[in-house]
Amino acid sequence: MANAGRLRCEEVANGIVTALGRVTISSPIVIRLDGTNAAEGRAILKDHESDRLMSRPTMVEAARVAIALARA
């Protein structure tokens, strides 16, 4: 888990996008970005969202999605 207080969120988002281009994921990933340039990071991830990659603006929303996915 990255500490967004030390990394810019758009760099984290770009790293996630790069990694997803290199590997195939079989489980959904729910991401919450908060910190420096969080809006930019969320915009980057929005272009790549799918049933396997979801971004939510708050920890509560991300947790709700993760719980729903785990129950499905």
PLY file of the C-alpha trace (Angstrom):
ply
format ascii 1.0
element vertex 72
property float x
property float y
property float z
element edge 71
property int vertex1
property int vertex2
end_header
0.00 0.00 0.00
1.40 3.36 -1.01
1.44 6.24 1.42
-0.21 8.96 -0.67
1.26 11.59 1.65
4.66 10.83 0.17
3.64 10.13 -3.41
1.59 12.19 -5.80
-1.65 10.41 -6.58
-1.33 10.86 -10.34
1.99 8.97 -10.15
0.28 6.16 -8.24
-2.55 6.08 -10.81
-0.09 5.99 -13.71
1.78 3.15 -12.01
-1.45 1.19 -11.61
-2.36 1.74 -15.27
1.13 0.66 -16.37
0.98 -2.46 -14.21
-2.47 -3.39 -15.54
-1.04 -3.19 -19.05
1.57 -5.78 -18.11
-0.42 -8.31 -16.09
-3.83 -9.90 -16.15
-5.79 -9.59 -12.95
-8.40 -12.13 -11.95
-9.77 -10.38 -8.87
-11.30 -6.90 -8.75
-9.22 -4.02 -7.44
-10.88 -1.16 -5.55
-8.76 1.96 -5.20
-9.19 5.08 -3.09
-6.77 7.91 -3.75
-6.47 10.81 -1.34
-3.72 13.35 -1.10
-1.62 15.43 -3.46
-3.16 15.56 -6.94
-5.88 13.06 -5.98
-8.33 14.54 -8.50
-5.79 14.05 -11.30
-5.11 10.50 -10.17
-8.82 9.67 -10.08
-9.24 11.14 -13.58
-6.46 8.89 -14.89
-8.04 5.81 -13.31
-11.55 6.74 -14.54
-10.43 6.16 -18.14
-9.39 2.61 -17.18
-12.24 1.57 -14.89
-13.96 -1.75 -15.54
-15.48 -4.59 -13.57
-11.92 -5.38 -12.44
-10.71 -1.84 -11.59
-12.83 0.56 -9.59
-11.89 3.86 -8.04
-13.90 5.54 -5.29
-13.28 8.98 -3.76
-13.66 7.98 -0.10
-12.53 5.09 2.05
-16.14 4.39 3.07
-17.29 4.13 -0.55
-14.32 1.95 -1.48
-14.98 -0.31 1.51
-18.65 -0.66 0.56
-17.73 -1.69 -2.97
-15.11 -4.15 -1.72
-17.59 -5.72 0.69
-20.24 -6.02 -2.03
-17.71 -7.67 -4.35
-16.61 -10.08 -1.63
-20.21 -11.10 -0.98
-20.99 -11.64 -4.68
0 1
1 2
2 3
3 4
4 5
5 6
6 7
7 8
8 9
9 10
10 11
11 12
12 13
13 14
14 15
15 16
16 17
17 18
18 19
19 20
20 21
21 22
22 23
23 24
24 25
25 26
26 27
27 28
28 29
29 30
30 31
31 32
32 33
33 34
34 35
35 36
36 37
37 38
38 39
39 40
40 41
41 42
42 43
43 44
44 45
45 46
46 47
47 48
48 49
49 50
50 51
51 52
52 53
53 54
54 55
55 56
56 57
57 58
58 59
59 60
60 61
61 62
62 63
63 64
64 65
65 66
66 67
67 68
68 69
69 70
70 71
